[in-house]
Amino acid sequence: VWFDYEAFFERHPWFYRLTIKLEYFYIPAHDLLMHFIMVFSSFIIPQRRNQRARNVTVILVRAAAFALVVWWSPMAALLYAVAYMLMMTVLRFMDSLQHDYPYHLTLFTEPYPEHRGDLEWEQEHTFSNVISFRWEWPNWLVLNFGYHNTHHARPTTPWYQLPRLHRELFGDDPARVIPLWSQLRLFHRFRTYRVFHDAPGLAEVEGADFLRAAQQARVTGGNAASFLTSF
């Protein structure tokens, strides 16, 4: 990534306090910050200055479209904003437990750093957080996004084949996934600790230990990992 949000919050403690207060009420403030940077990325990220013309065009087109919605129906515009935040909440709920490693500031590093591990290492540090392991249909709500180990093993597999492929590759043992109840518990309990992962009483774990801790709702999870923020 490029943006070091931990350093940003350390430089601007008032913004961090505001973010935590909003996060307490389940408002995805941390992710809203990331999306704000994404919208104006060519004016914030030096390496993307050559994209400013395109960036401005996209901003103007989307702003005009949203202004038309506001003019046509203010309620529709309000509900669109609510739906957008719900989308971000669902995305970060699903993203928050799928890997146990932190971000690295290597997006524009030259030469590009060597890969840390092989496919075995990748699987060891990737986790599946399905909505339901017993029934397939609840996972359709997120296009089977919770079968993340399978997605990493075969990235081009269509979403509707992921449950079957998961059982072929990893077996039918629910102990290989993080259950929904644990996901909900830690998402609620640690919602104000996911910026710095500083929840009291939690040990730093990775790999198989992370999986076991997540199953017991003993990890914070992470924010700002959505594929919608490409920096």
N, C-alpha and C positions, 0 to 999 in steps of 0.2 A: 504494500500500500504506500501512499504518499503522505497522507494526513496523519500526524501523530496527535490523536485527540487527547491522550493522557497529558502530554506536555501542554496542549492548549488549555485544558482545564486547570492545570497547575499555574499557568500564567494568568488566568482569569478566574479566580476563586468565586467571584460573585456569580459568574455564569454557571459555574459548577453547582453552586447552591440552588440557583433557579432551576437547573436541569433536574436535580434530585427532588426538589419539591414537586415538579410536574410529574416526574416518574412515579412518585408516591401515589398519585391519582391516576396512574396507568396511562398518562399522556406520553407518547413515545418521543420525548424531547430530544434525547440523544440521537435518535435516527432522523428527526426533523433537522437537526444541525447538519448531519451528513448529507441529507438530500438538498439542503440549501447550498452547500458547497458544490454539489453536483450540478445544480442549476446554473451557477455562476463560475463553473470550474475554470474556464479560460481566462477569467479575470483574477483568479486566486492562485492557480497552479502555474508557475512560470513556464513549465515545459509544454503547456497547452495554449500559449498565446496565439499561435498560428490558427487556432480554431475559433477566434472571436467572432468573425463574420457569421459563421454557421451558428454559433452559440446565440448571438443576438437575434438572428432570424427565428430560431426555435422559440426563444423567449417571447418575442413579439407575437408569433402565430398562436402560441398556447395562451398567452395573456389575453389576446383578442377573443379567442374562443371562450375562455372562462368569463370574460366581461359580457359576452353575448348571453351566456347562461345566467349570469347575475341579472341582466336586464330582463330576460324572458321569465325567469322564475328564481327569485332570491332563495326560496326554500330548497329548490333543486341544487343550487350552488352550495348551500350549507350542507345538505346531505351528501353531496359529492365530497366535500372536505372531510366529513365524518367517515365516509366510506374509504377514503384514501388513508386516513389514520388507522382504520381497522385493518386495511390491507397490510400496512407496515407492521402492525402489532402481530398479525398472523405470521408474516414472513420472519420476523425476528424471534417469535416463539419457536418456529420450526428450526431456524438457523442456530439458536443459542447453544445447543448441546451437540451439534453434529461434528465438532472437532475440539480437541483439547489444547491446541497450541495457540500462542498469542500472535498478534499481527507483527509483521516485519517491514521496516521502511526501506523496501528494495524495488519499488515500482520503476524508478528511473535510474537505478544503479547500473553503472557500466564499469567493468564487465559484469554481466548478470551473475549473481552468486550461484554456486553449485547447489544442486538439489540435496536436501538433507538426507533423504531416505529413498528406498525403493518402494515397490508396490506393497510389499509386506508391511513396511513401516507405515505407509499410507493407510492401510486397513486397520492397523493397530491403533491409530489415532483418529479414526473416523467412527461415528456411532449412528445407530438407527433409532430414531425416536418416533415410532409409529403411533397413530391415534388408537388403533386397535390391532392386535396380533391375531385375535380369534376370528374376527370378521373383516373382510376386505373392504366392504362398501364405505365405512366411515373414512377410510384413507383417501377415497375418491375426492373428498372435499378439498384436499391439498394435492391432488394428482399424484398420490403415492410418494410425496416428497420425503416422507419419513424413512423410506427404505434407502438410506443414504450410503450404506456400505455397498449395496448392490449397484447403486448409481455410479459410485467410484470404480467398482470392478468392471462394469460395462456401461460407460457413459452414453452410448448411443442407443441403449435399450429403450423402446417406447414405454411411457409411464405405466400403461395398463398391463405390461408384462413383468413389472418389478416384483410384485408379491410372489409370483411363481418362481422367478429366477432367484429371489432371496432364499427360498426353501431349497432350491437346487444347490446353491453355493454354500449356504450357511446352516442348513438344516431347519428343523421345525421346533427348535428350543426357544421359548420366550425369554430365557435368561440372556439371550444375545441382543435383546433390544431394551430400550428404556421405556417403561410403561407410562401411559398417559397421566395417571394419578401423581406419579413422582414429578413429571414435567410441570403439572399445574401447581403443585406444592412449592417447588423451588422458584418457579416463575413469580409467584406471589410473594414468597418469603424474602427473596433476595432482589426485589425489583429496584431498590435504591443502592445496591452494591455492585451492579454489573459493569459500572464504568471502570473502577479500579480493582475489582475482585477482592475487596477488602472486608468481606463479611467475617465477623469474629467467630473463632472456633472451628474454622474449616482449614483442612490441610491441603497443600498443593499436591495434586495427583495427576497422573496421566496414564494413558493406555488402559489396561485391564482394571487398574485401580480407579481410574476415572469412571469407567462404566459402572462398577459396583457402587461408587459413591453417588453417581447420578441416579441409579436405581433406588437409592435410599434418600434422595433429595438432599444430598450433602455437598453439592457444588453450586456455584452462583450462576453458571452459564455466562453467555456473552451478549453484547449488543453490537450493532453497527456492522454486522457481517453480511448483510444482504447483497446479493449479486446486482441489485439496482444501484449500488454506489461503486463506481469503477475507478477508485483512486486510493 
